[in-house]
Every structure is written in structure tokens, then in C-alpha cells.
Amino acid sequence: MNDTKLARLASKVGINIDWVDAFGDHHKVSPECQRALLEELGFPASNPQQISDSTARAELSLHGNGTAPLITHEQGRALRLHGRFAPGTAFQLILENGRICDGRIDAHGALPAVAECGYHQLHIGSQELMLAIAPHHCPSVDNLLNQHDARVWGISAQVYSLRRHGDGGLGDAGALEVLARAAAAKGADVLALSPLHAINHPDIHNFSPYSPSSRLFFNELHAAPDLVLGEQAVARAVSQCGVRAEMDRLEALNLIDWPAVSRLRLRLLRQLHENFTRDAEHFLQPDFKHYVQQGGEALSQYCRFEALQRAMISTEQSADWRNWTHTYQDPHSAAVEQFAAEHAHEIDFHSFAQWLTVRSLEHVQKAARSAGMKIGLLADLAVGAIGSGSQAWTRQQEFLPSISVGAPPDILNTSGQNWGISAFSPFGLREHGFRAFIEMLRANLAFAHGLRIDHVMGLQRLWLIPKNATADQGAYLNYPFEDQLRLLALEAWRHKALIIGEDLGTVPEGLHKTLASHHILGMRVLLFEHHEGAFRAPEDWPHDALATTTTHDLPTLRGWLNGHDIDWRYKANHRSEKQTDKDRSGREQDKAGLLRALKLSAHLVADGRDALDASVAFIGNTPAPLTLLPLEDAMGSDQQPNLPGHGNEHPNWRRRWPMDAQEMLNYPQVDKRLQRLAAARTAVRTAAHESANESANKHTRTRAS
């Protein structure tokens, strides 16, 4: 078989045949991997005829069919339609606000510039298209706060880890509200959250918030029904279910028992639903009905999937929709419609659970803002969803459910990573007007004024691993980067939201600059900001990325200083004894480098005993528009939330704080740490204003002379 023609097809489809790893080494994707990925993308390539046919279809799909239902563009710029319509062709543009604009394609084949951002209907020739006109960039911190050089700070928290009395063993929106008010009282303007996406309850042993069933809906286990229905309604349901003793048992655990918590909370939610359904005069009935109506087809299909999956399990069938009978694999089939009619009450329950969760989160955002936070909640968007989950079922043509997303071998993971999640299909996105991408953004921006996009490189390219292949046997697939950036800017503008892009790891050349030009804040982590042991001084950090001490996948500062992460990796068989010895030696050099940087920046006293506190002040003194302090470092913990890699020796996503969220930030050492961070931010903000004023005065004096 001609591998040259195969490679030409793969490249045309968007597979990066040649790529460079984190070590600077060059690689070429094997023909076997190319064929496997092409097959999943809908371009068979098993023989010369298939390659020829697929190449022709790829050409048509990418360049020649002109049937894409949505075109993205930027405001104020003429839109070249690349020969799709002849000069002089009449068009009618119906703007989102209802205003109608009639005109003709100009002599260059371009549509005149559109000043208004939004989703507009374009009628041209015999076609009806959607025109998404985006602002040139997302709102910045300065834009949102309506001031120059805002320099704000916030706290990031793993929601599941929070504790409040009576929570039954898992962090919820009630504990989140308490933490938000406490953080606001300390001067924080942002509270960044771990992902709250809907999880796959039958697979509750896989409870990573980054392996969701759907990124359109939410994990109802984090709902706080008392914030919506009132404490009395919840107390009544607890009594009816007889679960108080089990709640107390789970609440006393140091590690979350996810299966038990799931059973308990779902039982309680079902009782609340029964009580709510019986009370036809409940004052919130109209709001619930409105929520269901607004949720439309997406909500209906999600709830149908949840009900169907449970029905399959109850009859000892597969929880994975890909193994269901053909009639149930299609969410629009007559069989699914009949199932929905026969299980209307069960489907209503899942709508009710989502309603409670969304209203709980909206309540927390309002509480955060009313307590003084200028931005409030910052949601977290996972990079993909599991192929067996509801989002892949409802949006099958826009997903690649049999391909896994991961990362190639790098410095931290020499074997590469397979995250066990599925990604969007770039072709499916284009063919459906980016429906799945837009609705996902809207769902996650509905309750928050900011969004952190995990592995933001995925907007440009993703490392995809064929079925049954190892993590290092994958390839990068290109995505419609420019289209997604425009849609992201448009939705951020509509929601007045801050956008963060997690740009850590193997980053394509030029990505940092592109994100910055769109006012998408990158991420800079203290533990990474060094070269050969020399840490970057605070004033040398970038102005276009947030600053933080660590992330959920990295050791806490105290854990890093004490080498706990090295011990854990050895214990979990991620590293050999020889590698571990080398890791410890390297860590000592890095620690010495950090202590030198802290002393040079005047944050660390001579004996070095307050390295943690000094590091917090250190990141506060950077010019970053936003500084985020993970709750683990605010509390001085030496344990990290997640240890990436194989095995389950480390209690990933299970650690709970021993104290109530109400008390956490008031411990003297914690309060002192936050005061140092707030003072550092104030100092940087003041210095920036003084510098700006001096520059303005100098300019004035120069003009006067």
C-alpha cells in the first residue's frame, strides 16, 4: 500500500504526521495509527480505493461543499466568502436584535463588515446561514472591573473536599457558599472551582471530575437542596428516608466514600422530588417548569439517558450505550420516545435534580457577589467526556466516542497519558454549526462569571489515541482553532466572563501569544517557573497569565518542599528506585533555587522557615492580572488532590478537609497568609498606577516643552 498517499490523506484531514515532543525530539506517526484514526474520523483508508475516495471526500468537506451552517467572523471586518457567492449577489442579514440589513456582495466577493456582535441570520442566494460575529477578544480583568491594572486575587478549591455540618460526607454548594463569603471577607474577588460536570453514576468508582458523563449538565451530588427548598424540606426528607445515621457515618470519614455518598444523596433527592411533586401548589413549581422548558431538547435527552442507563443496569444489561440495542443507541428513535413516555416520572426526577443543582450554584454566585467579590465563581471545563456517557450519546455525530484523549510522553509522564475520555469531532462540529461547543460554553457560563478551560491546547489540537493502542501510539489532530476562539470570545462577551486557558505541558508554538491576543489568561505555576534551578523573579512574570503556586495535579508547596510527591510516586510504582533517587537530588537543587529567589525578592527571612508564606507573597507580587492560591496551600497542607498516573494507591479526588468551611480561613496562620497575599496584590496595583501616572506626566511635560 502507498504510505505516501495515506500520509497525504491523514495530513489533509488534520492529523499531524510529524510532531515534536517535550524533549525536542522529532517523531512520525505510524501508518497503523493513521489508518485507525482516519477510520474513526469517518475516512476509511484500508486500501488504495478507500484512500482515494476518502481523499476526495476530505477535499469536499474541508474546502468545497459550502454547506457549513455557521460562519464565524470578527466584528467590524468585511467577510470574504471565498468564491461561494458571485459579486453582486443579494443578501439579507437579520441581526440578533431583530434589525434587518439588506445589501449585496461587493466586487471582491465579500460581505460588508458587521459592527454588532451576536448570532445573526444570513439569507443569501438559496441558502440560510448563521453568522456568528465575535468581539476581537474576551473580556479582561480590567474590562470586567472597569479599572486599569486591577491585579485581583482569589482562592481555588476542590468542591468535593469542602465540609459543613450535616453534609453527609461530600462537599456541596452549601459549603461552597460558606467558603465564598469567608474568602470575600478576606478580600478575594474570585473563587475557582473544580469541575462540577455530571458524572457517570454506574461508574462511581471513577469519580474524577475531569472524566464526566456530560459537560452540559452537573453532578447533582453537589446540589444543596436547602438553599433552594429550605432547611425544613430537607430535614423532612432526611427523616422520611431514615438516613441520618448513615449521613453522620459518612460525614465522619476522612476520605470520601463516593459509592455510599452517591446512594445516599440520590435517595434523598428522590424523596425531595416525591414531596415536591405531591405539592402542586409549591411556590417554586413555576420556576421548575420554566427551567425544564428552557432546557429544551438537551435537558430532555440528558434525563432520558440517565433513566435509560439505570433501566439497563436494573435488567443486568450494559451501562455503556454503545452496547445497547440499535433502537436505544439512537436518542431520536421511536423506542426511546416510547421509553420516555413510560418513564415520565423518572425523567422528571432527573430534571428536578438538575434544577436543584443549577439553582444552588446560582445562589452561590449571588452570595459571592453580594459578599464583595468583584468576579465570583470561576468554573472549570474538562477537556472531554467519557465515550460511554450522556454527552457522547446525545451528540454522537459531533463526538469521537471510540478514541481516547491524552498526552504524549513528556518530562513528568515518560510513557504518555491516556485520560480515558472522548473528544469532539472537528468535522462533526463544523457540520452541525458548532452546536455542541456553543451549548457547552453556555451551560458552564450560566452560573459563573469566569471559566477555566482545562488543557486549552485542545482548541487547537488534541493528542488522540486509537482504540487498544498505548498512550505513546497516538497522534495530534488539528481542530478549528480560529472558529472556536471566536465563539469563545462571543460567549464570554455575552456572559461578561473571564476566560482562563490552562496552557501547561506540551504547548504548540505561538499558542501563548495567540491566547494573550484574545485576552485569554494563560497559567503560570511557581513550581515550573525556573530553569536549571534559577527561579524567575516576580517582576519578570508575564502580564497576560494568572499566577498560582500549584495545581490539582501537582504537589502542594509544603508537599513539594518535603518531597511528599516523590515518595508517593515511588510508592505508587510510577518511578523506580534509581529514578526516585535522582528526583530527590534534583528536588534539593530546586528547593535551594526557590529559597534563593524568595530571599532575593525580600519575601523570605534568613532562616527560611516561612518558605510557604513567602511563596504566597511572591506570586502576589507578580504583575499577573489574577493570582490564584489553591486552598491546599492556603491551609498549608502537604497532600495533593490528585496524583496523575496508573494505579489507585493514592486517594485521588477523595480527601476531605477535617474542619468546617466556615472555620478554614480564620486560622491564624491561614489568615496571615491571605493578608500577605492581599498586601502583595495591593502593592503591585499601587506600583502599576504610580508608574502609569508617571508615564502620563512625563508625556505631558514632553508635549509642553
KOLMAR-909814 format. One record per residue (C-alpha): residue in one letter; x, y, z. Coordinates in steps of 0.5 Angstrom, whole numbers, padded with zeros to 4 digits, always signed. Layout:
AXYZ
...
//
This chain:
M+0000+0000+0000
N+0002+0007-0002
D+0004+0010+0005
T+0005+0017+0002
K-0002+0017-0001
L-0004+0015+0006
A+0000+0021+0010
R-0003+0026+0005
L-0010+0024+0007
A-0008+0024+0014
S-0005+0031+0013
K-0011+0033+0009
V-0016+0031+0015
G-0011+0035+0020
I-0007+0029+0023
N+0000+0032+0025
I+0004+0026+0021
D+0011+0030+0024
W+0011+0033+0031
V+0016+0035+0036
D+0016+0032+0044
A+0017+0036+0050
F+0024+0034+0050
G+0025+0037+0043
D+0025+0030+0039
H+0022+0029+0033
H+0017+0024+0031
K+0013+0021+0025
V+0006+0018+0026
S+0006+0010+0024
P+0001+0008+0018
E-0002+0004+0023
C-0004+0010+0028
Q-0006+0014+0022
R-0011+0009+0019
A-0014+0008+0026
L-0015+0015+0027
L-0018+0016+0020
E-0023+0010+0021
E-0026+0014+0027
L-0026+0020+0024
G-0030+0017+0018
F-0025+0017+0013
P-0023+0009+0011
A-0016+0008+0009
S-0015+0000+0009
N-0014+0000+0001
P-0012+0005-0005
Q-0019+0006-0007
Q-0021+0008+0000
I-0016+0012+0001
S-0017+0016-0006
D-0025+0016-0004
S-0023+0019+0003
T-0018+0024+0000
A-0024+0027-0005
R-0029+0027+0001
A-0024+0031+0005
E-0023+0036+0000
L-0030+0037-0001
S-0031+0037+0007
L-0026+0042+0008
H-0026+0046+0002
G-0031+0045-0003
N-0038+0044-0001
G-0040+0051+0002
T-0046+0048+0007
A-0043+0049+0014
P-0049+0052+0017
L-0045+0057+0021
I-0039+0062+0020
T-0035+0066+0025
H-0032+0072+0024
E-0030+0078+0028
Q-0034+0085+0028
G-0032+0091+0024
R-0029+0087+0019
A-0031+0085+0012
L-0032+0078+0011
R-0029+0074+0005
L-0034+0069+0002
H-0028+0066-0002
G-0032+0065-0008
R-0038+0062-0005
F-0042+0067-0008
A-0042+0072-0014
P-0040+0079-0013
G-0047+0083-0013
T-0051+0077-0010
A-0056+0080-0006
F-0057+0078+0002
Q-0061+0080+0008
L-0058+0080+0015
I-0063+0079+0021
L-0059+0082+0027
E-0060+0078+0033
N-0063+0085+0036
G-0068+0084+0030
R-0066+0089+0026
I-0066+0088+0018
C-0060+0090+0014
D-0060+0089+0006
G-0055+0089+0001
R-0050+0086-0004
I-0044+0082-0004
D-0038+0087-0006
A-0034+0087-0012
H-0029+0083-0008
G-0034+0077-0006
A-0034+0080+0001
L-0040+0081+0006
P-0039+0088+0009
A-0037+0089+0016
V-0042+0088+0021
A-0041+0092+0028
E-0046+0088+0032
C-0043+0082+0036
G-0048+0076+0036
Y-0051+0071+0032
H-0054+0073+0026
Q-0058+0070+0021
L-0056+0071+0014
H-0060+0070+0008
I-0056+0069+0001
G-0058+0066-0005
S-0062+0060-0004
Q-0058+0059+0003
E-0060+0061+0010
L-0053+0061+0015
M-0052+0063+0022
L-0047+0069+0022
A-0043+0069+0029
I-0040+0076+0030
A-0035+0076+0035
P-0031+0081+0039
H-0024+0082+0038
H-0022+0079+0045
C-0025+0076+0051
P-0027+0081+0057
S-0020+0082+0061
V-0020+0083+0069
D-0019+0091+0067
N-0025+0090+0063
L-0030+0087+0068
L-0028+0091+0074
N-0028+0097+0070
Q-0021+0100+0072
H-0014+0099+0070
D-0009+0095+0073
A-0014+0091+0077
R-0009+0086+0080
V-0014+0082+0084
W-0013+0075+0088
G-0017+0069+0089
I-0018+0062+0092
S-0018+0056+0088
A-0022+0050+0092
Q-0024+0043+0090
V-0031+0043+0092
Y-0032+0036+0094
S-0027+0037+0099
L-0031+0042+0103
R-0034+0041+0109
R-0040+0043+0113
H-0044+0040+0119
G-0050+0036+0116
D-0047+0035+0109
G-0047+0027+0109
G-0040+0026+0107
L-0039+0031+0101
G-0037+0038+0099
D-0043+0041+0096
A-0046+0048+0094
G-0048+0050+0101
A-0040+0049+0104
L-0038+0053+0097
E-0043+0059+0099
V-0040+0059+0106
L-0033+0059+0103
A-0034+0064+0098
R-0037+0069+0104
A-0031+0068+0108
A-0026+0069+0102
A-0029+0075+0100
A-0029+0078+0107
K-0021+0077+0107
G-0021+0081+0100
A-0021+0075+0095
D-0025+0077+0088
V-0025+0070+0085
L-0027+0063+0088
A-0024+0058+0083
L-0028+0051+0083
S-0026+0044+0081
P-0031+0042+0075
L-0038+0040+0077
H-0040+0037+0071
A-0045+0031+0071
I-0041+0024+0073
N-0043+0017+0071
H-0046+0014+0077
P-0046+0007+0075
D-0038+0008+0074
I-0038+0012+0081
H-0031+0009+0083
N-0029+0013+0077
F-0030+0020+0080
S-0025+0024+0077
P-0029+0031+0076
Y-0025+0031+0070
S-0028+0025+0067
P-0035+0027+0066
S-0041+0024+0063
S-0043+0031+0061
R-0040+0038+0061
L-0047+0040+0059
F-0050+0039+0066
F-0048+0038+0073
N-0046+0033+0079
E-0053+0033+0083
L-0049+0030+0089
H-0046+0037+0090
A-0053+0041+0090
A-0055+0044+0097
P-0063+0043+0097
D-0063+0047+0103
L-0061+0053+0099
V-0067+0052+0094
L-0072+0049+0098
G-0071+0051+0105
E-0068+0047+0111
Q-0075+0045+0114
A-0076+0041+0107
V-0069+0038+0107
A-0070+0036+0115
R-0077+0033+0113
A-0074+0028+0107
V-0068+0026+0112
S-0073+0024+0117
Q-0077+0020+0112
C-0071+0017+0109
G-0068+0015+0116
V-0061+0016+0113
R-0059+0021+0119
A-0054+0015+0122
E-0051+0014+0115
M-0050+0021+0114
D-0047+0022+0120
R-0042+0016+0119
L-0040+0019+0112
E-0039+0026+0115
A-0034+0023+0120
L-0030+0020+0115
N-0023+0023+0113
L-0024+0020+0106
I-0030+0021+0101
D-0034+0014+0100
W-0036+0016+0093
P-0041+0010+0092
A-0044+0011+0099
V-0045+0018+0098
S-0048+0017+0092
R-0053+0012+0094
L-0055+0017+0100
R-0056+0023+0096
L-0059+0020+0091
R-0064+0017+0095
L-0065+0024+0099
L-0066+0027+0092
R-0071+0022+0090
Q-0075+0024+0097
L-0075+0031+0096
H-0077+0030+0089
E-0083+0026+0091
N-0085+0031+0096
F-0084+0037+0091
T-0089+0033+0086
R-0094+0032+0091
D-0094+0039+0093
A-0098+0042+0087
E-0098+0049+0090
H-0091+0050+0092
F-0089+0057+0090
L-0083+0054+0086
Q-0087+0050+0082
P-0087+0055+0076
D-0079+0056+0077
F-0078+0049+0076
K-0083+0048+0070
H-0079+0054+0067
Y-0073+0051+0068
V-0075+0045+0064
Q-0078+0049+0059
Q-0072+0053+0058
G-0067+0046+0058
G-0071+0044+0052
E-0068+0038+0048
A-0061+0038+0051
L-0064+0037+0058
S-0070+0032+0056
Q-0064+0028+0052
Y-0060+0028+0058
C-0065+0026+0063
R-0067+0020+0058
F-0060+0018+0058
E-0060+0018+0066
A-0067+0014+0066
L-0065+0009+0060
Q-0058+0007+0063
R-0061+0006+0070
A-0066+0001+0067
M-0061-0002+0063
I-0057-0004+0069
S-0063-0006+0073
T-0064-0011+0068
E-0057-0013+0068
Q-0055-0010+0061
S-0049-0006+0060
A-0049+0001+0063
D-0045+0003+0056
W-0050+0006+0051
R-0045+0003+0045
N-0047-0004+0047
W-0055-0002+0048
T-0059-0005+0042
H-0059-0001+0036
T-0066+0002+0037
Y-0064+0005+0044
Q-0057+0008+0041
D-0061+0013+0037
P-0063+0018+0042
H-0069+0020+0037
S-0071+0013+0036
A-0079+0011+0037
A-0076+0006+0042
V-0073+0012+0046
E-0079+0016+0045
Q-0084+0010+0048
F-0079+0009+0054
A-0079+0017+0056
A-0087+0016+0056
E-0087+0010+0060
H-0082+0013+0065
A-0084+0020+0065
H-0084+0021+0073
E-0076+0018+0073
I-0074+0023+0067
D-0078+0029+0071
F-0074+0027+0077
H-0067+0028+0074
S-0070+0035+0071
F-0071+0036+0078
A-0064+0034+0081
Q-0061+0039+0075
W-0066+0044+0077
L-0064+0044+0084
T-0056+0044+0083
V-0057+0050+0078
R-0061+0054+0083
S-0056+0052+0088
L-0050+0054+0084
E-0053+0061+0082
H-0055+0062+0089
V-0047+0061+0091
Q-0045+0066+0085
K-0050+0071+0088
A-0048+0070+0095
A-0040+0071+0093
R-0042+0078+0089
S-0046+0081+0095
A-0041+0079+0100
G-0036+0083+0096
M-0033+0079+0090
K-0032+0083+0084
I-0032+0077+0080
G-0034+0071+0084
L-0034+0064+0082
L-0029+0061+0076
A-0032+0055+0073
D-0027+0049+0071
L-0029+0046+0064
A-0026+0039+0063
V-0022+0037+0056
G-0027+0032+0054
A-0032+0027+0057
I-0033+0019+0057
G-0035+0016+0051
S-0040+0012+0055
G-0043+0018+0058
S-0049+0022+0056
Q-0046+0028+0052
A-0043+0023+0047
W-0050+0019+0047
T-0054+0026+0045
R-0048+0029+0041
Q-0046+0022+0037
Q-0044+0026+0030
E-0040+0031+0034
F-0036+0026+0038
L-0031+0021+0037
P-0033+0016+0042
S-0028+0011+0041
I-0022+0015+0041
S-0019+0017+0048
V-0015+0024+0049
G-0009+0024+0053
A-0002+0027+0052
P+0005+0024+0049
P+0011+0023+0053
D+0014+0029+0057
I+0018+0030+0063
L+0013+0028+0068
N+0010+0022+0065
T+0015+0019+0060
S+0010+0014+0058
G+0005+0019+0056
Q-0002+0019+0059
N-0009+0016+0057
W-0014+0020+0060
G-0020+0015+0058
I-0024+0021+0055
S-0027+0022+0049
A-0027+0029+0045
F-0031+0033+0040
S-0030+0031+0032
P-0027+0037+0028
F-0032+0035+0022
G-0038+0034+0027
L-0037+0041+0030
R-0037+0044+0023
E-0042+0040+0020
H-0047+0042+0026
G-0045+0049+0027
F-0041+0048+0033
R-0048+0047+0037
A-0044+0042+0042
F-0039+0047+0043
I-0043+0053+0044
E-0048+0050+0048
M-0043+0047+0053
L-0040+0054+0054
R-0047+0057+0055
A-0048+0051+0060
N-0042+0053+0064
L-0042+0060+0064
A-0049+0060+0066
F-0048+0061+0074
A-0041+0063+0074
H-0037+0070+0071
G-0031+0066+0069
L-0029+0060+0066
R-0022+0056+0066
I-0021+0051+0060
D-0017+0045+0062
H-0012+0044+0057
V-0013+0050+0053
M-0009+0047+0047
G-0015+0042+0046
L-0018+0048+0042
Q-0012+0048+0037
R-0010+0040+0037
L-0011+0034+0041
W-0007+0028+0043
L-0012+0022+0040
I-0010+0015+0042
P-0014+0010+0038
K-0017+0004+0041
N-0013-0001+0044
A-0007+0003+0043
T-0002+0005+0048
A-0001+0013+0050
D+0005+0014+0046
Q+0002+0011+0040
G-0003+0017+0038
A-0002+0023+0034
Y-0004+0030+0034
L-0011+0032+0031
N-0012+0039+0029
Y-0018+0043+0031
P-0022+0049+0028
F-0018+0054+0033
E-0020+0060+0030
D-0027+0059+0030
Q-0027+0056+0037
L-0023+0062+0039
R-0028+0067+0036
L-0034+0063+0039
L-0031+0063+0046
A-0030+0071+0045
L-0037+0072+0043
E-0040+0067+0049
A-0035+0071+0054
W-0037+0077+0052
R-0045+0076+0052
H-0044+0073+0059
K-0039+0078+0062
A-0034+0073+0064
L-0026+0072+0065
I-0023+0066+0061
I-0017+0062+0063
G-0013+0057+0059
E-0009+0052+0062
D-0003+0052+0058
L+0002+0047+0061
G+0005+0042+0058
T+0007+0041+0051
V+0005+0047+0048
P+0004+0049+0041
E+0009+0054+0038
G+0005+0061+0038
L+0000+0059+0043
H+0001+0063+0049
K+0002+0069+0044
T-0005+0068+0041
L-0009+0067+0048
A-0006+0073+0050
S-0008+0077+0044
H-0015+0074+0045
H-0015+0076+0053
I-0015+0069+0055
L-0010+0069+0061
G-0005+0063+0061
M-0003+0060+0067
R+0004+0060+0071
V+0006+0056+0076
L+0011+0058+0081
L+0014+0050+0081
F+0015+0051+0074
E+0018+0058+0073
H+0025+0056+0074
H+0031+0054+0069
E+0036+0050+0072
G+0034+0052+0079
A+0034+0059+0078
F+0027+0062+0079
R+0024+0068+0075
A+0024+0074+0080
P+0016+0076+0081
E+0017+0083+0076
D+0019+0078+0071
W+0013+0074+0071
P+0008+0075+0065
H+0003+0081+0065
D-0002+0076+0061
A-0003+0070+0065
L-0005+0068+0072
A+0000+0067+0078
T-0001+0061+0082
T+0003+0056+0087
T+0001+0050+0084
T-0005+0046+0081
H-0009+0040+0083
D-0004+0035+0079
L+0002+0038+0083
P+0004+0037+0090
T+0003+0043+0095
L+0008+0048+0096
R+0009+0044+0103
G+0009+0037+0100
W+0014+0040+0095
L+0019+0043+0100
N+0018+0036+0104
G+0019+0031+0098
H+0012+0028+0099
D+0010+0028+0092
I+0017+0024+0090
D+0015+0019+0096
W+0008+0018+0093
R+0011+0017+0086
Y+0015+0011+0089
K+0010+0008+0093
A+0005+0008+0087
N+0010+0005+0083
H+0011+0011+0078
R+0018+0011+0079
S+0024+0006+0080
E+0029+0007+0086
K+0034+0010+0082
Q+0029+0015+0079
T+0027+0017+0085
D+0034+0018+0088
K+0035+0022+0082
D+0029+0026+0083
R+0031+0027+0091
S+0037+0030+0088
G+0034+0035+0083
R+0029+0037+0088
E+0034+0039+0093
Q+0037+0044+0088
D+0030+0046+0086
K+0029+0048+0093
A+0035+0052+0094
G+0034+0056+0088
L+0027+0057+0090
L+0030+0060+0097
R+0035+0064+0094
A+0029+0067+0089
L+0025+0068+0096
K+0031+0072+0099
L+0033+0076+0093
S+0026+0079+0093
A+0026+0080+0100
H+0020+0075+0102
L+0024+0070+0106
V+0027+0071+0113
A+0034+0069+0113
D+0033+0062+0117
G+0028+0060+0111
R+0023+0058+0116
D+0017+0061+0113
A+0018+0059+0105
L+0011+0057+0105
D+0008+0064+0107
A+0014+0068+0103
S+0012+0064+0096
V+0005+0066+0097
A+0007+0073+0098
F+0012+0072+0092
I+0006+0070+0087
G+0002+0076+0090
N+0008+0081+0087
T+0008+0079+0080
P+0004+0083+0075
A-0001+0078+0074
P-0008+0081+0073
L-0010+0075+0077
T-0007+0071+0083
L-0010+0064+0085
L-0008+0061+0091
P-0010+0054+0092
L-0014+0052+0098
E-0009+0047+0100
D-0003+0052+0100
A-0007+0057+0104
M-0008+0052+0109
G-0001+0049+0109
S-0003+0042+0107
D+0003+0037+0105
Q-0002+0033+0101
Q-0004+0034+0094
P-0011+0032+0091
N-0009+0028+0085
L-0003+0024+0083
P-0003+0023+0076
G-0001+0016+0073
H-0003+0009+0074
G-0006+0005+0080
N-0010+0007+0085
E-0005+0007+0091
H-0006+0015+0092
P-0013+0017+0095
N-0015+0022+0088
W-0021+0026+0089
R-0022+0023+0096
R-0019+0028+0101
R-0024+0032+0106
W-0022+0038+0110
P-0022+0036+0117
M-0025+0043+0119
D-0032+0046+0117
A-0031+0051+0111
Q-0033+0057+0116
E-0027+0056+0120
M-0022+0055+0115
L-0019+0062+0113
N-0020+0064+0120
Y-0014+0060+0123
P-0008+0065+0125
Q-0003+0062+0120
V-0008+0062+0114
D-0011+0069+0116
K-0004+0071+0116
R-0002+0068+0109
L-0008+0071+0106
Q-0006+0078+0109
R+0001+0077+0106
L-0002+0076+0099
A-0007+0081+0099
A-0002+0086+0101
A+0002+0084+0096
R-0003+0085+0091
T-0004+0092+0093
A+0003+0094+0093
V+0003+0091+0086
R-0003+0095+0084
T-0001+0101+0087
A+0006+0101+0084
A+0003+0100+0077
H-0002+0106+0078
E+0004+0110+0080
S+0008+0108+0074
A+0002+0110+0069
N+0001+0117+0073
E+0009+0118+0072
S+0009+0116+0065
A+0003+0120+0063
N+0006+0126+0067
K+0013+0125+0063
H+0009+0125+0057
T+0005+0132+0059
R+0012+0135+0060
T+0015+0133+0054
R+0009+0136+0050
A+0009+0142+0054
S+0017+0143+0053
//
